[in-house]
Each structure stands twice: as structure tokens, then as C-alpha cells.
Amino acid sequence: MKQDILLVIGFTWPEPASTAAGNRMLELLRFFKEEGYRVVFASTASQTGLSLDLKALAIESMPITLNDSGFDLSIKELNPDIVIFDRFLTEEQFGWRIAESLPNAIRILDTEDLHSLRKARETAHKKRITFSLDDWRQSDMTKREVASIYRSDLSLMVSTFEMELLTKKLAIDENLLLHLPFLLDPIDKERQGHWPAFDQRSGFICIGNGRHAPNVDALLFLFQEIWPLIRKGLPDAQLSVYGAYLPQRIQELHRPDQGFHVKGWAEDANKVLGRARLNLAPLRFGAGIKGKLSTAMQNGTPSITTDIGAEGMHAEMPWSGAIANSAEGFAEAALQLYQNKSEWTKAQNNGLAIVNTCYDRHVLEKRLKEKIDGLALNLEAHRRKNFIGALLLHQTMQATKYLSKWIEEKNARN
């Protein structure tokens, strides 16, 4: 009996110890391994010291290059049943090759978040103008990303907000989408019992990868406008800032005399979040759902965040902490929750309920398996219903294919 094969084409090599995207990819890889797939991970990127040890998980690695017809030969030989594109940029680069060389393979796009939404919000924030959904709809990146969704057999969406955005604002068929947020283990009483209590915790924490623009902006906002207000209300307050790849301008914010400690990468995010009393995430733009917030909930640590931070994360259940958008409101909420044990405990329990209701991996993995099984049985019929996807794939093959071949020939001559 032939073993099912999964090929993942990664935008980067996954770094679960430094990014939410890396954790997300690890969750998917583990799911397919547990389902008995032979898993092969390919990427054009260079590996780093924080890259996941795929070999330890019995996952094969396959370095690949852009504009290389050798890729076509390799994937034909591998002959995967499913191909996952890690973000729409990899689907743009390799989707047409997969469609041409492996017409029977199920093509899945793992969006991570809507990059176009994040970029449109960032642009509006920098221009100091109100974000407009109409501006998002008209942007070139939105058109590219939505085209990628249509060309794929299935797109995995982490955020309920983004699911609604695509189905209600752009009228994308729900059959092309699957809401699949983080796949987390439910929190039982035993695990909850190991959480440090309110009185055993101290200090604030802020955590986030420094290569992610929303995190850098949040840290600057925190340092310049929010932290002085918190220190005014709590003069001995201490904040620890963690994150891989923090840029120089963030490292220079290190002010021990002001209780602002920039500590860099945390080898174990669970450990540092679990001993802090309160997590701060003042995100002013972004998309998707936030790993820093779900990890805080997994460790019983309430969070103060913004509407953007909590967006699509809690299914209208009470938030695990507080949501505020202004510096004054954010600082006030942080001070109140930090010093109020009963409210803090209530927020912690809210987080537990959110994790167990919205992110139970057993429920979500069943949802994913049923969707994949359905596609495998009815792939041709599924594609016939997606005329726009077929049209866009045809146009992409005509344009991207020959551009890629021209680049390959040019490179061969140099």
C-alpha cells in the first residue's frame, strides 16, 4: 500500500522558538506525521541557528531554487498527494509548476494571515489615516493574495475575522476556505494546577519577533507612550522585553533605571510568560491571530492588548485580560489588572476557556482531516465549481511560466 506523501514548500524554514508562524507550521507537520504521511519540507530560504531540526521529527528536507526546471523533475519523482504552500508568495512562485507537473495533487495554501490586510493597515498607520476596507480591496497585494486563494484547492485561515472578510466582503466560496487556527492541547485541571499563582508572579512582559513590523511598532508605542504612564501609577514596575532578531533601535530602549529591560530572544517563551503577571501587546496594526497572546493564555497569563491584537481570536467570548487602544486606556487597564487579584484570576479563567473552546487541536485536526478526505474523493468536481480559480491558473501558467523559463535561460548564460 502506497504511503501518502505531503510536500510543504516553505517561505522560510520554520522557527517555532522565535515565531508564531514557525509554531503554526510545526503544528501542521505534526498533524500529517501523526496521520502517517511521509513529509518532505522544501524551501528556497537559508536555514538559521533557530531553524527547526526536521530530521529529529523524521521529516525530510529538500533545498530548492527559484526558476529551476529541475524542481519539476524532483517533484514528479516524489509524486506527493498533497502540496502545502506556506504563504501566498510561495504559491505564486511554485503553484503553476505543481499544477502542471502534479495535476492530481491537492494544493493547499496556508495563509498564516492575510498579508495584504496587514500591509494595508500598516500603510494607513504610517500615513496616519483611517484604515479603509475599500483601500484594502483595491490594493495590488490584495489582488495577488486573493488570486492565490482562488488558484488553490483549499486555503487555511487562522482568523474568524479574515474568514468573514473573504466570504462576506469578497464573496469567496466557503468551500475554498477552512477556518483552522492554532492547534493547541486543551488545558486540564492538572496543567492549570502547575501555573504559578497571582502572588507568585511579578512584572510585566512583552514578547515578539523583531523582524515583524507590528511588533517593532508596538514596542516603540509601549516605550514612548504607555510605559511612562504605567510607571507613574506603579513606580517600581518592571517590564521584560523578549524577542528574536530585535533591531538595534529596540535594543537601545534598554533602560533598567526606568524598569524597561530589553532581554532579547527567550529560549523558552512558556517559561518567561508563565512567571510574569501580565502580558502587554499594544499592536496598532497587523492581521491573523497572535501567538504571543495564545501562548500567554496557555500559561495562565492575562494580556492587555488592542482590538487588532484580539481580533479573530476569542469568538466573542470574554477576553483574557483587557482590550484598549489608546495609551491612556491601555496603561489604566494594565494597572488595574496587575493589582487586582480577583479580576486577574477571572481573566486567567477566561483565557483557559478560550483555549479549550477555540483551539482544541483534537476538534480542529478532525475538521482538517475531514476536509482533506472530502477533497481527495471529489477533487475534480471541486475544481469544476471553481471557474475563477481555473481561469487565474490558466493565465498564471501563460505569464509566469514563460517569465520563469526566460529567467532560467538568462541565468544559465551568465
Contacts in CASP RR format, 6 or more apart in sequence:
PFRMAT RR
TARGET T0000
AUTHOR 0000-0000-0000
METHOD contacts of the structure
MODEL  1
MKQDILLVIGFTWPEPASTAAGNRMLELLRFFKEEGYRVVFASTASQTGL
SLDLKALAIESMPITLNDSGFDLSIKELNPDIVIFDRFLTEEQFGWRIAE
SLPNAIRILDTEDLHSLRKARETAHKKRITFSLDDWRQSDMTKREVASIY
RSDLSLMVSTFEMELLTKKLAIDENLLLHLPFLLDPIDKERQGHWPAFDQ
RSGFICIGNGRHAPNVDALLFLFQEIWPLIRKGLPDAQLSVYGAYLPQRI
QELHRPDQGFHVKGWAEDANKVLGRARLNLAPLRFGAGIKGKLSTAMQNG
TPSITTDIGAEGMHAEMPWSGAIANSAEGFAEAALQLYQNKSEWTKAQNN
GLAIVNTCYDRHVLEKRLKEKIDGLALNLEAHRRKNFIGALLLHQTMQAT
KYLSKWIEEKNARN
3 36 0 8 1.000
3 37 0 8 1.000
3 38 0 8 1.000
4 35 0 8 1.000
4 36 0 8 1.000
4 37 0 8 1.000
4 38 0 8 1.000
4 81 0 8 1.000
4 82 0 8 1.000
5 37 0 8 1.000
5 38 0 8 1.000
5 39 0 8 1.000
5 40 0 8 1.000
5 78 0 8 1.000
5 79 0 8 1.000
5 80 0 8 1.000
5 81 0 8 1.000
5 82 0 8 1.000
6 32 0 8 1.000
6 37 0 8 1.000
6 38 0 8 1.000
6 39 0 8 1.000
6 40 0 8 1.000
6 80 0 8 1.000
6 81 0 8 1.000
6 82 0 8 1.000
6 83 0 8 1.000
6 84 0 8 1.000
7 40 0 8 1.000
7 42 0 8 1.000
7 62 0 8 1.000
7 75 0 8 1.000
7 78 0 8 1.000
7 80 0 8 1.000
7 82 0 8 1.000
7 83 0 8 1.000
7 84 0 8 1.000
7 105 0 8 1.000
8 25 0 8 1.000
8 28 0 8 1.000
8 29 0 8 1.000
8 39 0 8 1.000
8 40 0 8 1.000
8 41 0 8 1.000
8 42 0 8 1.000
8 83 0 8 1.000
8 84 0 8 1.000
8 86 0 8 1.000
9 42 0 8 1.000
9 43 0 8 1.000
9 64 0 8 1.000
9 83 0 8 1.000
9 84 0 8 1.000
9 85 0 8 1.000
9 86 0 8 1.000
9 90 0 8 1.000
9 94 0 8 1.000
10 25 0 8 1.000
10 41 0 8 1.000
10 42 0 8 1.000
10 43 0 8 1.000
10 45 0 8 1.000
10 85 0 8 1.000
10 86 0 8 1.000
10 87 0 8 1.000
10 90 0 8 1.000
11 43 0 8 1.000
11 45 0 8 1.000
11 86 0 8 1.000
11 87 0 8 1.000
11 89 0 8 1.000
11 90 0 8 1.000
12 21 0 8 1.000
12 43 0 8 1.000
12 45 0 8 1.000
12 86 0 8 1.000
13 41 0 8 1.000
13 43 0 8 1.000
13 45 0 8 1.000
13 46 0 8 1.000
13 47 0 8 1.000
13 48 0 8 1.000
13 51 0 8 1.000
13 52 0 8 1.000
14 21 0 8 1.000
14 22 0 8 1.000
14 25 0 8 1.000
14 26 0 8 1.000
14 29 0 8 1.000
14 41 0 8 1.000
14 51 0 8 1.000
14 52 0 8 1.000
15 22 0 8 1.000
15 48 0 8 1.000
15 50 0 8 1.000
15 51 0 8 1.000
15 52 0 8 1.000
15 244 0 8 1.000
16 22 0 8 1.000
16 23 0 8 1.000
16 25 0 8 1.000
16 26 0 8 1.000
16 52 0 8 1.000
17 50 0 8 1.000
17 244 0 8 1.000
17 265 0 8 1.000
17 267 0 8 1.000
17 269 0 8 1.000
18 50 0 8 1.000
18 209 0 8 1.000
18 243 0 8 1.000
18 244 0 8 1.000
18 245 0 8 1.000
18 265 0 8 1.000
19 209 0 8 1.000
19 212 0 8 1.000
19 244 0 8 1.000
20 182 0 8 1.000
20 209 0 8 1.000
20 290 0 8 1.000
20 291 0 8 1.000
20 292 0 8 1.000
21 112 0 8 1.000
22 52 0 8 1.000
23 182 0 8 1.000
23 291 0 8 1.000
24 110 0 8 1.000
24 112 0 8 1.000
24 158 0 8 1.000
24 182 0 8 1.000
25 52 0 8 1.000
25 86 0 8 1.000
25 110 0 8 1.000
26 52 0 8 1.000
27 182 0 8 1.000
27 183 0 8 1.000
27 361 0 8 1.000
28 84 0 8 1.000
28 110 0 8 1.000
28 183 0 8 1.000
29 39 0 8 1.000
29 41 0 8 1.000
29 54 0 8 1.000
29 57 0 8 1.000
29 59 0 8 1.000
30 57 0 8 1.000
31 183 0 8 1.000
31 365 0 8 1.000
31 368 0 8 1.000
32 39 0 8 1.000
32 82 0 8 1.000
33 39 0 8 1.000
33 57 0 8 1.000
33 58 0 8 1.000
33 59 0 8 1.000
35 369 0 8 1.000
37 81 0 8 1.000
37 82 0 8 1.000
38 60 0 8 1.000
39 58 0 8 1.000
39 59 0 8 1.000
39 60 0 8 1.000
40 59 0 8 1.000
40 60 0 8 1.000
40 61 0 8 1.000
40 62 0 8 1.000
40 78 0 8 1.000
40 80 0 8 1.000
41 54 0 8 1.000
41 59 0 8 1.000
41 60 0 8 1.000
41 61 0 8 1.000
41 62 0 8 1.000
42 61 0 8 1.000
42 62 0 8 1.000
42 63 0 8 1.000
42 64 0 8 1.000
43 63 0 8 1.000
43 64 0 8 1.000
43 86 0 8 1.000
44 63 0 8 1.000
44 64 0 8 1.000
44 65 0 8 1.000
44 66 0 8 1.000
44 93 0 8 1.000
50 244 0 8 1.000
50 265 0 8 1.000
54 60 0 8 1.000
54 61 0 8 1.000
55 61 0 8 1.000
62 74 0 8 1.000
64 71 0 8 1.000
64 74 0 8 1.000
65 71 0 8 1.000
66 93 0 8 1.000
66 404 0 8 1.000
66 407 0 8 1.000
67 404 0 8 1.000
67 405 0 8 1.000
67 407 0 8 1.000
67 408 0 8 1.000
67 411 0 8 1.000
68 408 0 8 1.000
69 405 0 8 1.000
69 408 0 8 1.000
71 94 0 8 1.000
71 97 0 8 1.000
72 97 0 8 1.000
72 100 0 8 1.000
72 101 0 8 1.000
75 83 0 8 1.000
75 97 0 8 1.000
75 98 0 8 1.000
75 101 0 8 1.000
75 102 0 8 1.000
76 101 0 8 1.000
76 102 0 8 1.000
79 102 0 8 1.000
80 102 0 8 1.000
80 105 0 8 1.000
81 105 0 8 1.000
81 106 0 8 1.000
81 376 0 8 1.000
82 105 0 8 1.000
82 106 0 8 1.000
82 108 0 8 1.000
82 372 0 8 1.000
83 95 0 8 1.000
83 98 0 8 1.000
83 102 0 8 1.000
83 105 0 8 1.000
83 106 0 8 1.000
83 107 0 8 1.000
83 108 0 8 1.000
84 108 0 8 1.000
84 109 0 8 1.000
84 110 0 8 1.000
85 91 0 8 1.000
85 94 0 8 1.000
85 95 0 8 1.000
85 107 0 8 1.000
85 108 0 8 1.000
85 109 0 8 1.000
85 110 0 8 1.000
85 148 0 8 1.000
85 152 0 8 1.000
86 110 0 8 1.000
86 112 0 8 1.000
87 109 0 8 1.000
87 110 0 8 1.000
87 111 0 8 1.000
87 112 0 8 1.000
87 115 0 8 1.000
88 109 0 8 1.000
88 111 0 8 1.000
88 115 0 8 1.000
88 144 0 8 1.000
88 145 0 8 1.000
88 148 0 8 1.000
88 149 0 8 1.000
89 115 0 8 1.000
91 107 0 8 1.000
91 109 0 8 1.000
91 148 0 8 1.000
91 151 0 8 1.000
91 152 0 8 1.000
92 144 0 8 1.000
92 148 0 8 1.000
92 400 0 8 1.000
95 107 0 8 1.000
95 151 0 8 1.000
95 396 0 8 1.000
96 393 0 8 1.000
96 396 0 8 1.000
96 397 0 8 1.000
96 400 0 8 1.000
96 401 0 8 1.000
98 105 0 8 1.000
98 107 0 8 1.000
99 107 0 8 1.000
99 151 0 8 1.000
99 393 0 8 1.000
99 397 0 8 1.000
100 397 0 8 1.000
100 401 0 8 1.000
104 379 0 8 1.000
106 153 0 8 1.000
106 154 0 8 1.000
106 372 0 8 1.000
106 375 0 8 1.000
106 376 0 8 1.000
106 379 0 8 1.000
107 151 0 8 1.000
107 152 0 8 1.000
107 153 0 8 1.000
107 154 0 8 1.000
108 152 0 8 1.000
108 153 0 8 1.000
108 154 0 8 1.000
108 155 0 8 1.000
108 156 0 8 1.000
109 148 0 8 1.000
109 149 0 8 1.000
109 152 0 8 1.000
109 154 0 8 1.000
109 155 0 8 1.000
109 156 0 8 1.000
110 155 0 8 1.000
110 156 0 8 1.000
111 145 0 8 1.000
111 149 0 8 1.000
111 155 0 8 1.000
111 156 0 8 1.000
111 157 0 8 1.000
111 158 0 8 1.000
111 162 0 8 1.000
112 158 0 8 1.000
112 288 0 8 1.000
113 158 0 8 1.000
113 159 0 8 1.000
113 162 0 8 1.000
113 286 0 8 1.000
113 287 0 8 1.000
113 288 0 8 1.000
113 289 0 8 1.000
114 145 0 8 1.000
114 159 0 8 1.000
114 162 0 8 1.000
114 165 0 8 1.000
114 166 0 8 1.000
114 287 0 8 1.000
114 288 0 8 1.000
115 141 0 8 1.000
115 145 0 8 1.000
115 287 0 8 1.000
116 136 0 8 1.000
116 139 0 8 1.000
116 141 0 8 1.000
116 142 0 8 1.000
116 144 0 8 1.000
116 145 0 8 1.000
116 146 0 8 1.000
117 136 0 8 1.000
117 142 0 8 1.000
117 162 0 8 1.000
117 165 0 8 1.000
117 286 0 8 1.000
117 287 0 8 1.000
117 288 0 8 1.000
118 214 0 8 1.000
118 285 0 8 1.000
118 286 0 8 1.000
118 287 0 8 1.000
118 288 0 8 1.000
119 139 0 8 1.000
119 141 0 8 1.000
120 131 0 8 1.000
120 135 0 8 1.000
120 136 0 8 1.000
120 139 0 8 1.000
120 141 0 8 1.000
120 142 0 8 1.000
121 131 0 8 1.000
121 285 0 8 1.000
121 286 0 8 1.000
121 287 0 8 1.000
121 308 0 8 1.000
122 213 0 8 1.000
122 214 0 8 1.000
122 285 0 8 1.000
122 286 0 8 1.000
124 130 0 8 1.000
124 131 0 8 1.000
124 132 0 8 1.000
124 135 0 8 1.000
124 285 0 8 1.000
125 131 0 8 1.000
125 217 0 8 1.000
125 284 0 8 1.000
125 285 0 8 1.000
131 285 0 8 1.000
133 165 0 8 1.000
133 169 0 8 1.000
136 142 0 8 1.000
137 169 0 8 1.000
137 170 0 8 1.000
146 166 0 8 1.000
146 170 0 8 1.000
146 172 0 8 1.000
147 392 0 8 1.000
147 396 0 8 1.000
148 155 0 8 1.000
149 155 0 8 1.000
149 166 0 8 1.000
149 172 0 8 1.000
149 176 0 8 1.000
149 177 0 8 1.000
150 172 0 8 1.000
150 176 0 8 1.000
150 386 0 8 1.000
150 388 0 8 1.000
150 389 0 8 1.000
150 392 0 8 1.000
151 389 0 8 1.000
151 392 0 8 1.000
151 393 0 8 1.000
151 396 0 8 1.000
152 176 0 8 1.000
153 176 0 8 1.000
153 375 0 8 1.000
153 379 0 8 1.000
153 382 0 8 1.000
153 383 0 8 1.000
154 176 0 8 1.000
154 177 0 8 1.000
154 178 0 8 1.000
154 371 0 8 1.000
154 372 0 8 1.000
154 375 0 8 1.000
155 176 0 8 1.000
155 177 0 8 1.000
155 178 0 8 1.000
156 178 0 8 1.000
156 180 0 8 1.000
156 368 0 8 1.000
157 163 0 8 1.000
157 166 0 8 1.000
157 177 0 8 1.000
157 178 0 8 1.000
157 179 0 8 1.000
157 180 0 8 1.000
158 179 0 8 1.000
158 180 0 8 1.000
158 181 0 8 1.000
158 182 0 8 1.000
158 288 0 8 1.000
158 289 0 8 1.000
159 181 0 8 1.000
159 287 0 8 1.000
159 288 0 8 1.000
159 289 0 8 1.000
159 311 0 8 1.000
159 312 0 8 1.000
159 313 0 8 1.000
160 179 0 8 1.000
160 312 0 8 1.000
160 315 0 8 1.000
161 288 0 8 1.000
161 311 0 8 1.000
161 312 0 8 1.000
162 287 0 8 1.000
162 288 0 8 1.000
162 312 0 8 1.000
163 177 0 8 1.000
163 179 0 8 1.000
166 172 0 8 1.000
166 177 0 8 1.000
167 173 0 8 1.000
167 174 0 8 1.000
167 177 0 8 1.000
173 385 0 8 1.000
173 386 0 8 1.000
175 382 0 8 1.000
175 385 0 8 1.000
176 386 0 8 1.000
178 367 0 8 1.000
178 368 0 8 1.000
178 371 0 8 1.000
180 364 0 8 1.000
180 367 0 8 1.000
180 368 0 8 1.000
181 289 0 8 1.000
181 313 0 8 1.000
181 358 0 8 1.000
181 359 0 8 1.000
181 364 0 8 1.000
182 289 0 8 1.000
182 291 0 8 1.000
182 294 0 8 1.000
182 359 0 8 1.000
183 359 0 8 1.000
183 361 0 8 1.000
183 364 0 8 1.000
183 365 0 8 1.000
184 294 0 8 1.000
184 298 0 8 1.000
184 355 0 8 1.000
184 359 0 8 1.000
184 360 0 8 1.000
184 361 0 8 1.000
185 361 0 8 1.000
186 355 0 8 1.000
186 356 0 8 1.000
186 360 0 8 1.000
186 361 0 8 1.000
186 362 0 8 1.000
187 298 0 8 1.000
187 352 0 8 1.000
187 355 0 8 1.000
187 356 0 8 1.000
192 300 0 8 1.000
192 352 0 8 1.000
195 274 0 8 1.000
195 299 0 8 1.000
195 300 0 8 1.000
195 348 0 8 1.000
196 274 0 8 1.000
196 275 0 8 1.000
198 277 0 8 1.000
198 341 0 8 1.000
198 344 0 8 1.000
198 345 0 8 1.000
199 341 0 8 1.000
200 275 0 8 1.000
201 274 0 8 1.000
201 275 0 8 1.000
201 276 0 8 1.000
201 277 0 8 1.000
201 301 0 8 1.000
202 238 0 8 1.000
202 275 0 8 1.000
202 276 0 8 1.000
202 277 0 8 1.000
203 237 0 8 1.000
203 238 0 8 1.000
203 239 0 8 1.000
203 240 0 8 1.000
203 276 0 8 1.000
203 277 0 8 1.000
203 278 0 8 1.000
203 338 0 8 1.000
204 230 0 8 1.000
204 237 0 8 1.000
204 238 0 8 1.000
204 239 0 8 1.000
204 240 0 8 1.000
204 276 0 8 1.000
204 277 0 8 1.000
204 278 0 8 1.000
204 279 0 8 1.000
204 280 0 8 1.000
204 334 0 8 1.000
204 338 0 8 1.000
205 239 0 8 1.000
205 240 0 8 1.000
205 241 0 8 1.000
205 242 0 8 1.000
205 272 0 8 1.000
205 273 0 8 1.000
205 276 0 8 1.000
205 278 0 8 1.000
205 279 0 8 1.000
205 280 0 8 1.000
205 301 0 8 1.000
206 218 0 8 1.000
206 219 0 8 1.000
206 222 0 8 1.000
206 239 0 8 1.000
206 240 0 8 1.000
206 241 0 8 1.000
206 242 0 8 1.000
206 279 0 8 1.000
206 280 0 8 1.000
206 281 0 8 1.000
207 241 0 8 1.000
207 242 0 8 1.000
207 243 0 8 1.000
207 266 0 8 1.000
207 269 0 8 1.000
207 272 0 8 1.000
207 273 0 8 1.000
207 279 0 8 1.000
207 292 0 8 1.000
208 215 0 8 1.000
208 242 0 8 1.000
208 243 0 8 1.000
208 244 0 8 1.000
208 292 0 8 1.000
209 215 0 8 1.000
209 243 0 8 1.000
209 244 0 8 1.000
209 245 0 8 1.000
210 216 0 8 1.000
210 243 0 8 1.000
210 244 0 8 1.000
210 245 0 8 1.000
210 246 0 8 1.000
210 247 0 8 1.000
210 250 0 8 1.000
211 244 0 8 1.000
211 245 0 8 1.000
213 285 0 8 1.000
214 283 0 8 1.000
214 284 0 8 1.000
214 285 0 8 1.000
214 286 0 8 1.000
214 308 0 8 1.000
215 243 0 8 1.000
215 283 0 8 1.000
216 247 0 8 1.000
216 249 0 8 1.000
216 250 0 8 1.000
217 283 0 8 1.000
217 284 0 8 1.000
217 285 0 8 1.000
218 281 0 8 1.000
218 282 0 8 1.000
218 283 0 8 1.000
218 284 0 8 1.000
219 241 0 8 1.000
219 250 0 8 1.000
219 253 0 8 1.000
220 249 0 8 1.000
220 250 0 8 1.000
220 253 0 8 1.000
221 282 0 8 1.000
221 284 0 8 1.000
221 327 0 8 1.000
222 239 0 8 1.000
222 280 0 8 1.000
222 282 0 8 1.000
223 253 0 8 1.000
223 260 0 8 1.000
225 327 0 8 1.000
226 280 0 8 1.000
226 282 0 8 1.000
226 327 0 8 1.000
226 330 0 8 1.000
226 331 0 8 1.000
226 334 0 8 1.000
227 239 0 8 1.000
227 258 0 8 1.000
227 260 0 8 1.000
229 327 0 8 1.000
229 328 0 8 1.000
229 331 0 8 1.000
229 332 0 8 1.000
230 237 0 8 1.000
230 239 0 8 1.000
230 331 0 8 1.000
230 334 0 8 1.000
230 335 0 8 1.000
231 237 0 8 1.000
231 258 0 8 1.000
231 259 0 8 1.000
233 335 0 8 1.000
234 335 0 8 1.000
234 338 0 8 1.000
234 339 0 8 1.000
237 259 0 8 1.000
237 338 0 8 1.000
238 259 0 8 1.000
238 261 0 8 1.000
239 259 0 8 1.000
239 260 0 8 1.000
239 261 0 8 1.000
239 280 0 8 1.000
240 261 0 8 1.000
240 263 0 8 1.000
240 272 0 8 1.000
240 276 0 8 1.000
241 250 0 8 1.000
241 253 0 8 1.000
241 260 0 8 1.000
241 261 0 8 1.000
241 262 0 8 1.000
241 263 0 8 1.000
241 264 0 8 1.000
242 263 0 8 1.000
242 264 0 8 1.000
242 265 0 8 1.000
242 266 0 8 1.000
242 269 0 8 1.000
242 272 0 8 1.000
243 264 0 8 1.000
243 265 0 8 1.000
243 266 0 8 1.000
244 264 0 8 1.000
244 265 0 8 1.000
245 265 0 8 1.000
246 262 0 8 1.000
246 264 0 8 1.000
246 265 0 8 1.000
250 262 0 8 1.000
251 262 0 8 1.000
251 264 0 8 1.000
253 260 0 8 1.000
253 262 0 8 1.000
254 260 0 8 1.000
254 261 0 8 1.000
254 262 0 8 1.000
266 272 0 8 1.000
269 292 0 8 1.000
269 295 0 8 1.000
270 295 0 8 1.000
270 298 0 8 1.000
270 299 0 8 1.000
273 279 0 8 1.000
273 295 0 8 1.000
273 296 0 8 1.000
273 299 0 8 1.000
273 301 0 8 1.000
274 299 0 8 1.000
274 300 0 8 1.000
274 301 0 8 1.000
276 301 0 8 1.000
277 301 0 8 1.000
277 338 0 8 1.000
277 344 0 8 1.000
278 301 0 8 1.000
278 302 0 8 1.000
278 303 0 8 1.000
278 304 0 8 1.000
278 334 0 8 1.000
278 337 0 8 1.000
278 338 0 8 1.000
278 344 0 8 1.000
279 292 0 8 1.000
279 293 0 8 1.000
279 296 0 8 1.000
279 301 0 8 1.000
279 302 0 8 1.000
279 303 0 8 1.000
279 304 0 8 1.000
280 303 0 8 1.000
280 304 0 8 1.000
280 305 0 8 1.000
280 330 0 8 1.000
280 334 0 8 1.000
281 290 0 8 1.000
281 292 0 8 1.000
281 293 0 8 1.000
281 303 0 8 1.000
281 304 0 8 1.000
281 305 0 8 1.000
281 306 0 8 1.000
281 309 0 8 1.000
282 304 0 8 1.000
282 305 0 8 1.000
282 306 0 8 1.000
282 327 0 8 1.000
282 330 0 8 1.000
283 290 0 8 1.000
283 305 0 8 1.000
283 306 0 8 1.000
283 308 0 8 1.000
283 309 0 8 1.000
284 306 0 8 1.000
284 308 0 8 1.000
285 308 0 8 1.000
286 308 0 8 1.000
286 309 0 8 1.000
288 311 0 8 1.000
288 312 0 8 1.000
289 311 0 8 1.000
289 312 0 8 1.000
289 313 0 8 1.000
290 305 0 8 1.000
290 309 0 8 1.000
290 313 0 8 1.000
292 303 0 8 1.000
293 303 0 8 1.000
293 305 0 8 1.000
293 309 0 8 1.000
293 310 0 8 1.000
293 313 0 8 1.000
293 320 0 8 1.000
294 313 0 8 1.000
294 355 0 8 1.000
294 359 0 8 1.000
296 302 0 8 1.000
296 303 0 8 1.000
296 320 0 8 1.000
297 303 0 8 1.000
297 320 0 8 1.000
297 351 0 8 1.000
297 352 0 8 1.000
297 354 0 8 1.000
297 355 0 8 1.000
298 355 0 8 1.000
300 320 0 8 1.000
300 348 0 8 1.000
300 351 0 8 1.000
300 352 0 8 1.000
301 348 0 8 1.000
302 320 0 8 1.000
302 321 0 8 1.000
302 322 0 8 1.000
302 337 0 8 1.000
302 344 0 8 1.000
302 347 0 8 1.000
302 348 0 8 1.000
302 350 0 8 1.000
302 351 0 8 1.000
303 319 0 8 1.000
303 320 0 8 1.000
303 321 0 8 1.000
304 321 0 8 1.000
304 322 0 8 1.000
304 323 0 8 1.000
304 324 0 8 1.000
304 330 0 8 1.000
304 333 0 8 1.000
304 334 0 8 1.000
304 337 0 8 1.000
305 319 0 8 1.000
305 323 0 8 1.000
306 323 0 8 1.000
306 324 0 8 1.000
306 325 0 8 1.000
306 330 0 8 1.000
307 323 0 8 1.000
307 325 0 8 1.000
309 323 0 8 1.000
310 319 0 8 1.000
310 323 0 8 1.000
313 354 0 8 1.000
313 358 0 8 1.000
314 320 0 8 1.000
314 354 0 8 1.000
314 358 0 8 1.000
315 354 0 8 1.000
315 357 0 8 1.000
315 358 0 8 1.000
317 350 0 8 1.000
317 353 0 8 1.000
317 354 0 8 1.000
317 357 0 8 1.000
317 358 0 8 1.000
318 350 0 8 1.000
318 353 0 8 1.000
319 347 0 8 1.000
319 350 0 8 1.000
320 347 0 8 1.000
320 348 0 8 1.000
320 350 0 8 1.000
320 351 0 8 1.000
320 354 0 8 1.000
321 333 0 8 1.000
321 337 0 8 1.000
321 347 0 8 1.000
321 350 0 8 1.000
322 333 0 8 1.000
322 334 0 8 1.000
322 336 0 8 1.000
322 337 0 8 1.000
322 347 0 8 1.000
323 333 0 8 1.000
324 330 0 8 1.000
324 332 0 8 1.000
324 333 0 8 1.000
336 343 0 8 1.000
337 343 0 8 1.000
337 344 0 8 1.000
337 347 0 8 1.000
338 344 0 8 1.000
375 382 0 8 1.000
383 390 0 8 1.000
END
